[in-house]
Amino acid sequence: MSMTITGLLLAGGRGMRMGGVDKGLQEFRGMPMTRHVLERLARQVDKVAINANQNLDVYRSFGYPVLPDHMGEFPGPLAGLHTGLVECDTAYLATAPCDSPFLPMDLVARLKDALDGSRAHVAFAVTGHGEARQSHPVFCLLKASDALPGLVRYLERGGRRMEAWMREQAAVEVNFPDDDAFRNINTLEELKKLETP
């Protein structure tokens, strides 16, 4: 295992809040949202893969392996996470969603520092404190071989919520200062509003 961290871009959802279009392929500031995320994520990891369930040839055109969900009709980030962990051949797996073009450039490094200093299998991002606290579980880093068995058990029990699974793993929360860095674009209206820097 010479490489240590695989970055997985999660693009496997159905984009229902965006009218059923493929969110990751929507143009944003001159290029698809996926490319913005890939450019930021790829600089922080040793290798990259994309989890997608539609438009596979388009996603392959970005130059990275494309991994469809191993589980059948199950939309959601945990299905992508499961696929990423099954396919992962590095010690760690980092994930980010395809609709988050502003993700922090120190995301993976800070998650890894926190994870390495703990006994947990998972670290994920949070912003704010108290009532203003927001969790961002799709921005996470996992010890790949340690995290997979617990995830399989959770999914077999019918679990579907990413943060609920992470709580079971006694996940480490890592607080980031900038809420906007984790902004995900869910609607075409938001996309248009943020188009101008």
Stockholm file with secondary structure:
# STOCKHOLM 1.0

chainA/1-197         MSMTITGLLLAGGRGMRMGGVDKGLQEFRGMPMTRHVLERLARQVDKVAINANQNLDVYRSFGYPVLPDHMGEFPGPLAGLHTGLVECDTAYLATAPCDSPFLPMDLVARLKDALDGSRAHVAFAVTGHGEARQSHPVFCLLKASDALPGLVRYLERGGRRMEAWMREQAAVEVNFPDDDAFRNINTLEELKKLETP
#=GR chainA/1-197 SS CCCCEEEEEEECSCCGGGTTSCGGGSEETTEEHHHHHHHHHHTTSSEEEEEESSCHHHHHTTTSCEECCSSSSCCSHHHHHHHHHHHCCSSEEEEEETTCTTCCTTHHHHHHHHHHTSSCSEEEEEESCGGGCEEEEEEEEEEHHHHHHHHHHHHHTTCCCHHHHHHHTTCEEEEESCGGGGCCCCSHHHHHHTSCC
#=GC SS_cons         CCCCEEEEEEECSCCGGGTTSCGGGSEETTEEHHHHHHHHHHTTSSEEEEEESSCHHHHHTTTSCEECCSSSSCCSHHHHHHHHHHHCCSSEEEEEETTCTTCCTTHHHHHHHHHHTSSCSEEEEEESCGGGCEEEEEEEEEEHHHHHHHHHHHHHTTCCCHHHHHHHTTCEEEEESCGGGGCCCCSHHHHHHTSCC
//
